[in-house]
Amino acid sequence: MKVILIGNPENRRLQMMQEALHSYQLNYQTIAWIDFLSTPHSFESIVEENDIIKIDSFGENFDVFKGLLKWGSESIKKEEFHQISKEKIDSLPNDKGRIQYSRQAYLGFKEALKFVENCAIKKDNVRFINTPTAILQMFDKKNAHQILLEHHVAKTKFLGTVRSYEELHQMMDQAKEHQVFIKLTHGSSSSGVMAYRRSKSREVLKTSVEIDKSSALYNSLNISTYRDATKIELIINQLAKEHLIVEKWEPKATFNNKVFDLRLVVIGQKIEHVVMRSSTSPMTNLHLGNERGDLNGLIDYLGNEKWEEIEQTAIQAVKSFQGAVVAGVDLMVQSNSHKVKIIEVNAFGDLVPRIVNSEGRTTYEEQAFIIKSIFDEVLT
Amino acid sequence: MATDFFYNQKVHQYSKSEGITEKNSVYRLGVEYMEDDDDQTLIELIDAFLDDPKLKDVVGLSIGVWPNAYDSDCESFINKLVEEKERLQHIEALFIGDMDYDECEISWIQQANLNAIFKNFPNLKMLQIKGSEGLSLGEIEHQNLETLVLQSGGLSKNVLQEIGNAALPKLKHLEIWLGTDDYGYDCEVEADILPLLEIGKFPSLFHLGLQNCIDADDIVQLISVTPLQETILSLDLSMGTLGDKSAEGLLNAPCMPQLCYLNLSSNYLSSGIGQKIKEKFPHIELKMGEQKEEDVYDDETYRYVDVGE
C-alpha cells in the first residue's frame, strides 16, 4: 500500500508532495513522466492494490513535452491543428517559451492518462487524487465550460472556439460582446492568454504572448499591448493554429482600487488555502508577478455571506468533475453586482507556496494528512 | 467597480431591489456590464433612484458604466439629470464616468458636453469626470464648487482652456490628469497651463494637481519660475514623466516656502533629488512613493505616464 506520484522530479510541486508524504511517514514511489512515457509497460507492475495515485503536472520539461507529442502523434492526424510528425519530434529544438503543438501534447496526455487508468483498473481498490477523467476534463477548457454549465455552476460566459481573427470578429458581433479573453484550450496558467477589446474605431490586444519576426509565438513574463490591427490579426491567426476558446471578458470587482480574483484550493470539499491576486492589468494570474492582496481585508469588505457563497461555488465547481479531489479554482467577483463566477478549475492548481491552513499544513501536507487517514482506515 | 471611495465615503452600488439604505451616503448608478439577463437601462435605473423615498439621504451620486460607454456618449444621461434637477438639488458631489479599466479603458470612455452640470446644479461642491474623449465643459461659472477632478489619459487643450477661463470663486481643490499625445493630449504648456496658475484666477485654491502628464518636465520648469497664489499649500505632480534635471528647478521655485505638501510619486526621479528637497524644505511633507524606470529600446529611452489608454 503506497502512494504513486507521477510527475517531473525536478519540479518543486512534486518535491513538496514528496516531503509532505515523508513527514507523515507514508510509503511512496515516484514515477517520472519521462520514464513513464518511454517505458509505460513497466508501470503495470508498479501498481498494487490499495495504492493511491497522484498524477501531477507534466509542464516545464521539454523532453516530457516531446514524449507527449509522440503519444499524441496519431490522434492529431485527424485534426487540422498545429502538429508535428512522430519522426520530426526528436529533432525539435528546445525553444524556451515557444507556444506550439498544444493540442497534440494534450492528445498525447490523454492517451497516457488512459494507459494509467487501465493499469489501475486491473488492481483492487486503487484510488486517484483526481481521476484521469477529471484531469482531462479540467485540462480541456471547452469541455470544462460544458461540465460547469451542466452542473449549474455560475461561471464566466463561454462564447465558443475560433480558427481565425475573422471568425473571432463574427463571433463577437453575433454575441454583441466587445471584449473577450482568448485562451489556449489546453494551456496551463497564463500561457497564451489574450485580452482583446474593440470599439467602432479601435481595437487593443493585451497579452503575455510575443511574436517574433518569423511569426513564432512565445510566452513572456511581460504584458504587451498591441494596437495595430494588422499585428493583432497576425498574432490571433498564428495562435489560432492551436486550439482556442473565447470567453466574455467580464469586469472584475476592485478592492483597494485594483481588480482582483481568487485562487481557492479545494481539497476534499474543503477550502483552507486561498490566494487573492490583485492587479492593474486584466491578467491577474500569479505567474505574471502580480501581488498577493490583503485577503482578510477583502473578506471584511465582501462580508461573510458573500465569502460563504464564494467557497460554496468553488466547492460545487470541483464536485462537477467526477473523481476530482484536489483542484485550484480561479474565481472572480464581478464588478458592481459582486456576482460570483468561476473562471476556471485547474487540475494541478494546488501549488500555492507559503500558504498554510489553521492546522499549519500546506496544500501538500493536507493531502498527505488525508491519504494517511485513508490508509489507516484500510489497515483497520 | 470603479472607485471604492468618493467624496470621502464608501460608494454603494444602487440596485432597484435594495434601494437606498444608508444615510449621508454616496451611490453609484451604472448598468450591469453587458449582462444577458439584465436589460435594465440606465435611464430606468435613474428613474428608480429618483423615486426612492430615501433619495434625500444621498449626498453623492456617481454615474458608472452606461451602455456601450466605449462607443456611445453619456449625453442622454446628463440630459436626464438636468430634466430631474429639482429632485437632485441636495446632491453635493457628482462623478461622471466612474468605471475602471476592466469595464472601459479611460481613453475609450465617450464623454459629452457637461456644461449643463455647472448651470443646473448650483449647490454642487464636488465634480469628478473620468475620460475626456468628446468632453467639453463650455463656459464654466459656479459659485459653490470646491473640488474639480478631471481624470484623463489625454486631455485636449480646449478643455484646459475652458478651465483656464472658468469662474470658480470657491474652488479649493483642482486636480487634472493631462495624459499623453497618444490619447489626445495636445496642450502647450506655456499657453494652456500658465493661465491656470495666474494669481487670483481661483481665489480660494488650496490644492493644485497637474498629474499624469507627458510634459511633466515642462510643467515643473514653468512652476520653477512662476509664483503661485499664496493660498496654494498643496501641489501634486505625480504619475508623470518628471526627471531629476527638471525637478532640480523646484529647489529654487518661488512656491516652495509656502507649500505644506508636495507629491512627486510615480515619476522618474532618483532618491537623491528627494533628499535635496527634504533638506532645503524640511517643512514640506514630501511624497516620493515609488518611482518608475525608463524603458530602453534600440538606444532610445522612453518614459510613460501612469494612465494612458
Chai-1 contact restraints between the chains, C-beta under 6 A:
chainA,res_idxA,chainB,res_idxB,connection_type,confidence,min_distance_angstrom,max_distance_angstrom,comment,restraint_id
A,S199,B,Y70,contact,1.0,0.0,6.0,A-B,restraint_1
A,S199,B,D71,contact,1.0,0.0,6.0,A-B,restraint_2
A,K200,B,D71,contact,1.0,0.0,6.0,A-B,restraint_3
A,P251,B,Y33,contact,1.0,0.0,6.0,A-B,restraint_4
A,P251,B,D102,contact,1.0,0.0,6.0,A-B,restraint_5
A,P251,B,E103,contact,1.0,0.0,6.0,A-B,restraint_6
A,K252,B,D102,contact,1.0,0.0,6.0,A-B,restraint_7
A,A253,B,M1,contact,1.0,0.0,6.0,A-B,restraint_8
A,T254,B,M1,contact,1.0,0.0,6.0,A-B,restraint_9
A,T254,B,D100,contact,1.0,0.0,6.0,A-B,restraint_10
A,V259,B,D102,contact,1.0,0.0,6.0,A-B,restraint_11
A,S335,B,M1,contact,1.0,0.0,6.0,A-B,restraint_12
A,N336,B,M1,contact,1.0,0.0,6.0,A-B,restraint_13
A,N336,B,Q13,contact,1.0,0.0,6.0,A-B,restraint_14
A,N336,B,G30,contact,1.0,0.0,6.0,A-B,restraint_15
A,S337,B,E32,contact,1.0,0.0,6.0,A-B,restraint_16
